[in-house]
Amino acid sequence: MPKALTKAASRAPKKIVKRMARNRSPVIAAVDLGSNSFHLVIAKVENGEPVVVDKLREMLRFGSGLDHKQHIRPVAAKAALACLRRFGQRLALWRPELVRAVGTNTLRQAVGTESFLHKAQARLGVPVEVVSGIEEARLIYRGVSPGIAAAARALVVDIGGGSTELIVGVGGHAEVLESVTMGCVTLTDRLLAGHLLTEARFAQAVTFARHQLMPLRERLRAAHWERAVGSSGTIRAVDAVARELGFAAGGLTVSALAALQERVVVQRHVDRLVLPGLATERAPVFAGGLAIVIALFEVLEITTMEVAKGALREGILRDLIGRLSGEDVRNDAIARFATRWPDPCGTGVTERIDTLFEMVAGPWRLSLEDRRLLGWAVQLHACGTAINRLRYERHSAYIVTHAELAGFAPREQALLGMLIAMHRGKWTQPTVASMKRSFGETAVRLAILTRIIVTLLRVERLLAISSRRAPWHLAARANTLEISTPLRAHPMREAFWRELGPEIADMQKGGVRFLLNG
């Protein structure tokens, strides 16, 4: 982990926020593990905008690195890890405030990736998130939308190496998000690689792409978009070659694509394409990408497509800026999600959590991100009651773990679900050990805090105890936590103790001690 992140994790949240506010140009970074190429972009945040100061790109064609059983081939893994080591070295030089590394379609499709992801984190210095196609689409739109007129309803298309994302949105709001498991690398490998590029074979590739896109046709047309905008290397490459050949000037058109198809097919060999404006490293997958673009124009009846500057990486950077500025898209996702369920905690919860969290954040080395996770867990802990109140924590955990929550990595949602699952009921040694292995010691501490806070809030509400008149107090040290409560000799004292579960204390060496009499 970069040193800046390690330092931030050791301080109380308010101090972190103040430090970030003083730093006028914090450094952030985005890593994109695409099916065609890997990218690293490092930027400074100036006036709320990312200003790129360094970037690396390596064309690995990672999407071709899966065998027939969808395992990552050793040679592909070796090349990918070597690339990530170089990225990690560059990150170590810049020491960014926040880094987000995203794996896309190839890692979504691959099986048995645990070992690869562990090695990737060791070389890169940060975990790699394998995001869903819908999350990838959201990030793409966030990267592209600043360059689109605010009032324009736009269709944004991004053709990657292993998938194609399609989004319809207005301004900064994405209304339709779709992802198709088809990209320039996967289509090339399936239909074009190793074959002569005849008119019939190219037509077969276009037909295949058309069939993949047809299920989305009605939904996208019903969104009534006004402009078509393309992003990513594939569409930029097609546009660049069309311009060099004089087929297009103000964006891609149907006639430009038809003329370009003729120039590609006459060369006969997919991996030997020589066209003005086409980089040698992109040539082997250019025909496959062109086939997808032509199919898109046909299925969605596109007449003209503009080419955007932004893409997935810019979307990641803007998400990170939101986290620094307090406009975290994950907060919005949780807030929208929470409106579906009754609020079991009542008012003033945020302030109560802040107060209790600040008491332990320093000794337990908790970060601002830990505070966010704790708040989200408390906010959603009872959503499972909508299914059944019996063992509702299990239902709550399942719902949160598997929901489509914008901005969240699968690992983050899994941790959030675990915190919720452990807020009540008996803890077992194997469960705690498993949580430590998967998420670390901090996760166990967050689970303890979640359980304590949910219990305190419930007790306060039931007994109408004023937290100002008789406050709760937490005193944390490395491996201990003492609680002082206003219950004293109250009849609910023993019930409160049972609710917390003394087995938690038994599992901590030296223990988490609950001093209920203050």
C-alpha positions as CSV (number, residue, x, y, z in Angstrom):
1,M,0.0,0.0,0.0
2,P,1.4,3.5,-0.8
3,K,2.8,5.3,2.2
4,A,0.3,8.1,1.9
5,L,-2.6,5.6,2.3
6,T,-0.8,3.9,5.3
7,K,-0.4,7.2,7.0
8,A,-4.1,8.1,6.4
9,A,-5.2,4.8,7.9
10,S,-3.4,5.6,11.2
11,R,-5.2,8.8,11.9
12,A,-8.7,9.8,13.0
13,P,-11.1,10.6,10.2
14,K,-11.4,14.4,10.9
15,K,-7.6,14.7,10.8
16,I,-7.6,12.9,7.4
17,V,-10.2,15.3,6.0
18,K,-8.3,18.3,7.2
19,R,-5.0,17.1,5.8
20,M,-6.6,16.5,2.4
21,A,-8.2,19.9,2.5
22,R,-4.8,21.5,3.1
23,N,-3.3,19.6,0.2
24,R,-4.5,21.6,-2.8
25,S,-3.2,19.1,-5.4
26,P,-3.5,15.5,-4.0
27,V,-2.3,12.8,-6.3
28,I,-4.6,10.0,-7.4
29,A,-4.2,7.0,-9.7
30,A,-6.3,4.7,-11.9
31,V,-5.3,1.2,-13.1
32,D,-7.3,-0.5,-15.8
33,L,-6.6,-4.2,-16.4
34,G,-8.4,-4.4,-19.8
35,S,-8.7,-7.4,-22.1
36,N,-6.6,-5.7,-24.8
37,S,-4.3,-3.4,-22.8
38,F,-3.3,-2.4,-19.3
39,H,-3.3,1.3,-18.4
40,L,-2.0,3.3,-15.5
41,V,-2.9,7.0,-15.2
42,I,-1.7,9.2,-12.4
43,A,-3.2,12.6,-12.0
44,K,-3.2,15.6,-9.7
45,V,-6.5,17.1,-8.5
46,E,-6.6,20.8,-9.4
47,N,-9.8,22.8,-8.9
48,G,-11.8,19.5,-8.6
49,E,-10.5,18.2,-12.0
50,P,-7.9,15.5,-12.8
51,V,-4.8,16.7,-14.5
52,V,-2.8,13.8,-15.8
53,V,0.9,13.9,-14.8
54,D,2.0,10.4,-15.7
55,K,0.7,7.4,-17.6
56,L,1.8,4.0,-18.8
57,R,0.2,1.6,-21.3
58,E,1.1,-1.9,-22.3
59,M,-0.8,-3.8,-25.0
60,L,-0.9,-7.3,-23.6
61,R,-4.0,-8.7,-25.3
62,F,-4.9,-10.3,-21.9
63,G,-8.3,-11.5,-23.3
64,S,-6.4,-14.1,-25.5
65,G,-4.8,-15.5,-22.4
66,L,-7.6,-17.8,-21.2
67,D,-7.5,-21.5,-22.1
68,H,-10.5,-23.6,-23.1
69,K,-11.4,-24.0,-19.4
70,Q,-11.2,-20.2,-18.8
71,H,-8.1,-20.4,-16.7
72,I,-5.4,-17.8,-17.2
73,R,-2.5,-19.3,-19.1
74,P,0.8,-19.2,-17.3
75,V,2.4,-17.1,-20.1
76,A,-0.4,-14.6,-19.9
77,A,-0.3,-14.4,-16.1
78,K,3.5,-13.9,-16.2
79,A,3.2,-11.0,-18.7
80,A,0.4,-9.4,-16.8
81,L,2.2,-9.6,-13.4
82,A,5.4,-8.2,-14.9
83,C,3.4,-5.3,-16.2
84,L,1.8,-4.7,-12.8
85,R,5.2,-4.8,-11.2
86,R,6.2,-1.9,-13.4
87,F,3.0,-0.1,-12.6
88,G,3.6,-0.6,-8.9
89,Q,7.1,0.9,-9.2
90,R,5.7,4.0,-10.8
91,L,3.0,4.3,-8.2
92,A,5.7,4.0,-5.5
93,L,7.4,7.0,-7.0
94,W,4.3,9.2,-6.9
95,R,2.8,7.9,-3.7
96,P,-0.8,8.8,-4.6
97,E,-3.4,9.6,-2.0
98,L,-5.9,7.2,-3.5
99,V,-5.5,4.4,-6.1
100,R,-8.2,2.2,-7.6
101,A,-7.3,-0.8,-9.8
102,V,-10.0,-2.3,-11.9
103,G,-10.2,-5.6,-13.7
104,T,-12.7,-6.0,-16.5
105,N,-14.1,-8.7,-18.7
106,T,-11.2,-11.1,-18.9
107,L,-11.0,-11.3,-15.1
108,R,-14.8,-11.5,-14.9
109,Q,-14.8,-14.6,-17.2
110,A,-11.7,-16.2,-15.8
111,V,-12.0,-19.0,-13.2
112,G,-9.7,-19.7,-10.3
113,T,-8.3,-16.2,-10.2
114,E,-7.6,-16.0,-6.4
115,S,-3.9,-16.8,-6.8
116,F,-3.5,-14.3,-9.7
117,L,-5.2,-11.5,-7.8
118,H,-3.1,-12.1,-4.7
119,K,0.1,-11.9,-6.8
120,A,-1.3,-8.8,-8.7
121,Q,-1.8,-7.0,-5.4
122,A,1.7,-7.8,-4.2
123,R,3.2,-6.3,-7.3
124,L,0.9,-3.4,-7.7
125,G,0.6,-2.4,-4.1
126,V,-3.2,-2.2,-4.0
127,P,-6.0,-4.7,-4.5
128,V,-7.4,-5.4,-8.0
129,E,-11.2,-5.1,-8.1
130,V,-13.0,-7.3,-10.6
131,V,-15.9,-5.1,-11.5
132,S,-19.2,-6.1,-13.1
133,G,-20.1,-5.0,-16.6
134,I,-22.6,-2.6,-15.3
135,E,-20.1,-0.9,-12.9
136,E,-17.7,-0.7,-15.8
137,A,-20.4,1.0,-17.9
138,R,-21.1,3.5,-15.1
139,L,-17.4,4.3,-14.8
140,I,-17.1,4.8,-18.6
141,Y,-20.0,7.2,-18.6
142,R,-18.6,9.1,-15.7
143,G,-15.4,9.5,-17.7
144,V,-17.1,10.5,-21.0
145,S,-20.0,12.7,-19.7
146,P,-18.0,15.9,-18.9
147,G,-17.3,16.2,-22.6
148,I,-20.9,16.0,-23.6
149,A,-23.3,18.9,-23.6
150,A,-25.3,18.9,-20.3
151,A,-28.7,18.9,-22.0
152,A,-27.9,16.3,-24.6
153,R,-29.3,12.8,-24.3
154,A,-26.4,10.7,-25.5
155,L,-25.7,7.0,-26.3
156,V,-22.2,6.3,-25.2
157,V,-20.5,3.2,-26.6
158,D,-17.2,1.7,-25.5
159,I,-15.7,-1.3,-27.3
160,G,-13.0,-3.0,-25.2
161,G,-11.0,-6.1,-25.7
162,G,-13.5,-8.4,-24.1
163,S,-16.7,-6.5,-23.7
164,T,-18.8,-3.7,-25.1
165,E,-20.5,-1.2,-22.9
166,L,-23.5,0.9,-23.9
167,I,-24.9,3.7,-21.8
168,V,-27.7,6.3,-22.3
169,G,-27.5,9.3,-20.1
170,V,-28.1,13.0,-19.8
171,G,-25.5,15.3,-18.3
172,G,-23.8,13.4,-15.4
173,H,-26.7,10.9,-14.9
174,A,-26.6,7.5,-16.6
175,E,-30.2,6.2,-17.2
176,V,-29.5,3.0,-19.1
177,L,-26.4,0.8,-18.4
178,E,-25.7,-2.4,-20.5
179,S,-22.7,-4.6,-21.1
180,V,-22.2,-7.3,-23.7
181,T,-19.5,-10.0,-23.5
182,M,-18.0,-9.2,-26.8
183,G,-14.9,-7.1,-27.7
184,C,-12.3,-6.7,-30.4
185,V,-10.0,-9.4,-28.9
186,T,-12.7,-12.0,-28.2
187,L,-14.4,-11.6,-31.5
188,T,-11.1,-11.7,-33.4
189,D,-10.0,-14.9,-31.5
190,R,-13.4,-16.5,-32.2
191,L,-14.0,-15.8,-35.9
192,L,-11.0,-14.1,-37.6
193,A,-7.7,-15.1,-36.2
194,G,-5.8,-17.6,-38.3
195,H,-8.2,-17.2,-41.3
196,L,-8.0,-15.4,-44.6
197,L,-10.0,-12.2,-44.3
198,T,-12.6,-12.6,-47.0
199,E,-15.8,-10.7,-47.5
200,A,-17.8,-13.7,-46.3
201,R,-15.8,-14.1,-43.2
202,F,-16.0,-10.4,-42.3
203,A,-19.7,-10.6,-42.9
204,Q,-19.9,-13.5,-40.5
205,A,-18.1,-11.5,-37.9
206,V,-20.6,-8.6,-38.4
207,T,-23.5,-11.0,-38.2
208,F,-22.2,-12.5,-34.9
209,A,-21.8,-9.0,-33.4
210,R,-25.3,-8.1,-34.5
211,H,-26.8,-11.1,-32.8
212,Q,-25.0,-10.2,-29.6
213,L,-26.4,-6.7,-29.7
214,M,-30.0,-7.4,-30.8
215,P,-31.3,-8.2,-27.2
216,L,-30.5,-4.7,-26.2
217,R,-32.0,-2.9,-29.2
218,E,-35.4,-2.1,-28.0
219,R,-34.3,-0.9,-24.6
220,L,-31.7,1.4,-26.0
221,R,-34.0,2.8,-28.7
222,A,-36.7,3.4,-26.1
223,A,-34.3,5.7,-24.3
224,H,-34.6,8.1,-27.2
225,W,-31.0,9.3,-27.3
226,E,-30.1,12.1,-29.6
227,R,-26.3,11.8,-30.1
228,A,-24.0,8.7,-30.4
229,V,-20.6,9.0,-28.8
230,G,-17.8,6.5,-28.9
231,S,-14.9,6.0,-26.5
232,S,-12.0,3.6,-26.1
233,G,-9.1,2.7,-28.2
234,T,-11.1,0.6,-30.7
235,I,-13.5,3.4,-31.8
236,R,-10.6,6.0,-31.7
237,A,-8.5,3.7,-34.0
238,V,-11.4,3.3,-36.4
239,D,-12.0,7.0,-36.5
240,A,-8.3,7.8,-36.9
241,V,-7.9,5.5,-39.9
242,A,-11.1,6.8,-41.5
243,R,-9.8,10.3,-41.2
244,E,-6.3,9.4,-42.6
245,L,-8.0,7.8,-45.6
246,G,-10.3,10.8,-46.1
247,F,-13.4,8.8,-45.5
248,A,-14.5,10.9,-42.4
249,A,-14.0,14.3,-41.1
250,G,-16.6,15.1,-38.4
251,G,-17.1,11.7,-36.9
252,L,-17.8,8.2,-38.1
253,T,-20.6,7.6,-40.7
254,V,-22.2,4.6,-42.4
255,S,-20.5,5.5,-45.7
256,A,-17.1,5.9,-44.0
257,L,-17.4,2.5,-42.3
258,A,-18.4,0.8,-45.6
259,A,-15.4,2.3,-47.4
260,L,-13.1,1.3,-44.5
261,Q,-14.5,-2.3,-44.7
262,E,-13.5,-2.5,-48.3
263,R,-9.9,-1.4,-47.6
264,V,-9.6,-3.9,-44.7
265,V,-11.0,-6.9,-46.6
266,V,-8.7,-6.5,-49.6
267,Q,-5.6,-7.0,-47.4
268,R,-6.7,-10.6,-46.8
269,H,-4.8,-11.1,-43.5
270,V,-6.1,-10.0,-40.2
271,D,-2.7,-9.9,-38.5
272,R,-1.0,-8.0,-41.3
273,L,-3.1,-5.0,-41.7
274,V,-1.3,-1.9,-42.9
275,L,-3.4,1.2,-42.9
276,P,-2.6,4.9,-42.4
277,G,-3.1,6.0,-38.8
278,L,-3.2,2.4,-37.5
279,A,-0.7,1.5,-34.8
280,T,1.1,-1.8,-35.5
281,E,0.2,-3.1,-32.0
282,R,-3.5,-2.6,-32.7
283,A,-3.5,-4.0,-36.2
284,P,-4.3,-7.7,-35.3
285,V,-7.6,-6.8,-33.6
286,F,-8.6,-3.9,-35.8
287,A,-10.9,-5.9,-38.1
288,G,-12.7,-7.4,-35.2
289,G,-13.3,-4.0,-33.7
290,L,-14.5,-2.6,-37.0
291,A,-17.0,-5.5,-37.3
292,I,-18.5,-4.6,-34.0
293,V,-18.7,-0.9,-34.9
294,I,-20.5,-1.7,-38.1
295,A,-22.9,-4.0,-36.3
296,L,-23.7,-1.2,-33.8
297,F,-24.5,1.2,-36.5
298,E,-26.9,-1.4,-38.1
299,V,-28.7,-2.6,-35.0
300,L,-29.1,0.8,-33.4
301,E,-29.6,2.7,-36.6
302,I,-26.7,5.1,-35.9
303,T,-26.0,7.7,-38.6
304,T,-23.1,9.5,-37.1
305,M,-20.9,8.8,-34.1
306,E,-18.6,11.4,-32.4
307,V,-15.5,10.3,-30.7
308,A,-15.0,11.2,-27.0
309,K,-11.8,11.8,-25.1
310,G,-12.7,10.2,-21.8
311,A,-13.1,6.5,-21.0
312,L,-12.9,4.1,-18.1
313,R,-9.7,5.5,-16.6
314,E,-11.1,9.0,-16.5
315,G,-14.2,7.7,-14.8
316,I,-12.2,6.0,-12.1
317,L,-10.3,9.3,-11.5
318,R,-13.5,11.2,-11.1
319,D,-14.8,8.7,-8.7
320,L,-11.7,9.1,-6.6
321,I,-12.0,12.8,-6.6
322,G,-15.5,12.4,-5.3
323,R,-14.2,10.3,-2.4
324,L,-11.7,13.0,-1.6
325,S,-14.2,15.8,-1.7
326,G,-17.0,14.0,0.2
327,E,-19.1,13.4,-2.9
328,D,-18.7,9.6,-2.9
329,V,-20.9,7.9,-5.4
330,R,-21.1,5.0,-2.9
331,N,-22.9,7.2,-0.4
332,D,-25.5,8.0,-3.1
333,A,-25.9,4.3,-4.0
334,I,-26.4,3.3,-0.3
335,A,-28.9,6.2,0.2
336,R,-31.0,5.1,-2.9
337,F,-30.8,1.5,-1.8
338,A,-31.8,2.3,1.8
339,T,-35.0,4.0,0.7
340,R,-36.5,0.5,0.0
341,W,-36.3,-0.5,3.6
342,P,-37.6,1.0,6.9
343,D,-35.0,2.8,8.9
344,P,-34.6,0.9,12.2
345,C,-32.2,3.4,13.8
346,G,-34.1,6.6,14.0
347,T,-32.6,10.1,13.7
348,G,-29.2,11.4,14.8
349,V,-27.4,8.1,13.9
350,T,-24.6,9.7,11.9
351,E,-23.6,11.9,14.8
352,R,-23.8,9.0,17.3
353,I,-21.6,6.8,15.0
354,D,-19.1,9.6,14.6
355,T,-18.8,10.1,18.3
356,L,-18.3,6.5,19.1
357,F,-16.0,5.9,16.2
358,E,-13.7,8.8,17.2
359,M,-13.2,7.2,20.6
360,V,-11.5,4.1,19.0
361,A,-10.2,5.3,15.6
362,G,-6.7,6.3,16.9
363,P,-5.8,3.3,19.1
364,W,-7.3,0.8,16.5
365,R,-5.7,2.6,13.6
366,L,-9.0,3.0,11.7
367,S,-9.3,5.1,8.6
368,L,-12.0,7.3,7.0
369,E,-12.8,4.3,4.7
370,D,-13.4,2.2,7.8
371,R,-15.8,4.9,9.1
372,R,-17.7,4.8,5.8
373,L,-18.0,1.0,5.9
374,L,-19.2,1.1,9.5
375,G,-21.9,3.7,8.7
376,W,-23.1,1.7,5.7
377,A,-23.3,-1.5,7.8
378,V,-25.4,0.2,10.5
379,Q,-27.6,1.9,7.9
380,L,-28.5,-1.4,6.1
381,H,-28.2,-3.9,8.9
382,A,-32.0,-4.6,9.1
383,C,-32.9,-4.5,5.4
384,G,-33.4,-8.3,5.5
385,T,-36.5,-7.9,7.7
386,A,-38.3,-7.2,4.5
387,I,-37.9,-10.9,3.8
388,N,-38.2,-12.4,7.2
389,R,-37.5,-11.2,10.7
390,L,-36.3,-14.6,11.8
391,R,-32.4,-14.5,11.5
392,Y,-32.9,-11.3,9.4
393,E,-29.1,-10.6,9.6
394,R,-28.5,-13.4,7.1
395,H,-31.1,-12.0,4.7
396,S,-29.6,-8.5,5.1
397,A,-26.1,-9.8,4.4
398,Y,-27.2,-11.6,1.3
399,I,-29.1,-8.7,-0.1
400,V,-26.2,-6.2,0.4
401,T,-23.5,-8.6,-0.9
402,H,-25.4,-9.3,-4.1
403,A,-27.0,-6.0,-4.8
404,E,-25.9,-3.8,-7.8
405,L,-24.3,-0.9,-5.8
406,A,-22.6,1.8,-7.9
407,G,-19.0,2.4,-7.0
408,F,-18.5,-0.7,-4.8
409,A,-16.0,-3.4,-5.6
410,P,-17.2,-7.0,-5.0
411,R,-14.8,-7.3,-2.1
412,E,-16.1,-4.2,-0.5
413,Q,-19.7,-5.5,-0.7
414,A,-18.6,-8.9,0.7
415,L,-17.0,-7.2,3.7
416,L,-20.1,-5.0,4.2
417,G,-22.2,-8.1,4.1
418,M,-20.0,-9.8,6.6
419,L,-20.2,-6.9,9.0
420,I,-24.0,-7.0,8.8
421,A,-24.1,-10.8,9.2
422,M,-22.1,-10.6,12.4
423,H,-24.0,-7.8,14.1
424,R,-26.2,-10.3,16.0
425,G,-26.2,-14.0,16.8
426,K,-23.4,-16.1,18.1
427,W,-19.9,-15.8,16.9
428,T,-17.8,-18.9,16.4
429,Q,-14.0,-19.2,16.3
430,P,-14.0,-20.5,12.7
431,T,-16.1,-17.5,11.5
432,V,-13.8,-15.0,13.1
433,A,-10.7,-16.8,11.8
434,S,-12.2,-16.8,8.3
435,M,-13.0,-13.1,8.5
436,K,-9.4,-12.3,9.5
437,R,-8.0,-14.4,6.7
438,S,-10.3,-12.7,4.1
439,F,-10.3,-9.1,5.3
440,G,-7.7,-8.7,8.1
441,E,-7.8,-7.8,11.7
442,T,-9.4,-4.4,11.1
443,A,-12.5,-6.1,9.7
444,V,-13.0,-8.0,13.0
445,R,-12.8,-4.7,14.9
446,L,-15.3,-3.1,12.5
447,A,-17.6,-6.1,13.1
448,I,-17.3,-5.6,16.9
449,L,-18.1,-1.9,16.5
450,T,-21.1,-2.6,14.2
451,R,-22.5,-4.9,16.8
452,I,-22.0,-2.5,19.6
453,I,-23.4,0.5,17.8
454,V,-26.5,-1.3,16.6
455,T,-27.1,-2.6,20.1
456,L,-26.6,0.7,21.7
457,L,-28.9,2.5,19.3
458,R,-31.6,-0.1,19.9
459,V,-31.3,0.1,23.7
460,E,-31.4,3.9,23.7
461,R,-34.5,3.9,21.6
462,L,-36.3,1.3,23.6
463,L,-35.4,2.8,27.0
464,A,-35.6,6.5,25.8
465,I,-32.1,7.0,27.2
466,S,-30.6,10.3,26.3
467,S,-27.0,10.0,25.0
468,R,-26.3,13.6,26.1
469,R,-27.5,13.1,29.6
470,A,-25.9,9.7,30.1
471,P,-23.3,9.1,27.3
472,W,-21.8,5.7,26.3
473,H,-18.0,5.6,26.3
474,L,-15.6,3.4,24.5
475,A,-12.0,3.1,25.6
476,A,-9.8,1.2,23.1
477,R,-6.3,-0.1,23.3
478,A,-4.4,-2.5,21.0
479,N,-6.4,-5.6,21.9
480,T,-9.0,-4.4,24.3
481,L,-12.2,-2.4,24.3
482,E,-13.9,-1.2,27.4
483,I,-17.5,0.1,27.4
484,S,-19.1,2.4,29.9
485,T,-22.8,2.6,29.7
486,P,-25.5,4.6,31.4
487,L,-27.4,1.4,32.3
488,R,-25.7,0.8,35.7
489,A,-28.3,-1.1,37.7
490,H,-31.0,-1.0,35.1
491,P,-33.0,-4.2,34.6
492,M,-31.9,-4.2,30.9
493,R,-28.2,-4.4,31.9
494,E,-28.0,-8.2,31.6
495,A,-30.1,-8.2,28.5
496,F,-27.7,-5.7,26.9
497,W,-24.8,-8.0,27.9
498,R,-26.4,-11.0,26.3
499,E,-27.2,-9.0,23.2
500,L,-23.6,-8.1,22.7
501,G,-22.5,-11.7,23.2
502,P,-19.7,-12.4,25.7
503,E,-18.2,-14.9,23.3
504,I,-16.7,-11.9,21.4
505,A,-14.5,-11.1,24.4
506,D,-13.5,-14.8,24.8
507,M,-12.1,-14.8,21.3
508,Q,-9.8,-11.8,21.7
509,K,-6.5,-12.7,23.3
510,G,-6.5,-10.5,26.3
511,G,-10.1,-9.9,25.3
512,V,-12.5,-7.1,24.5
513,R,-13.8,-6.3,27.9
514,F,-17.3,-4.8,28.4
515,L,-17.4,-2.8,31.7
516,L,-21.1,-2.3,31.8
517,N,-21.2,-0.4,35.1
518,G,-18.9,2.4,33.9
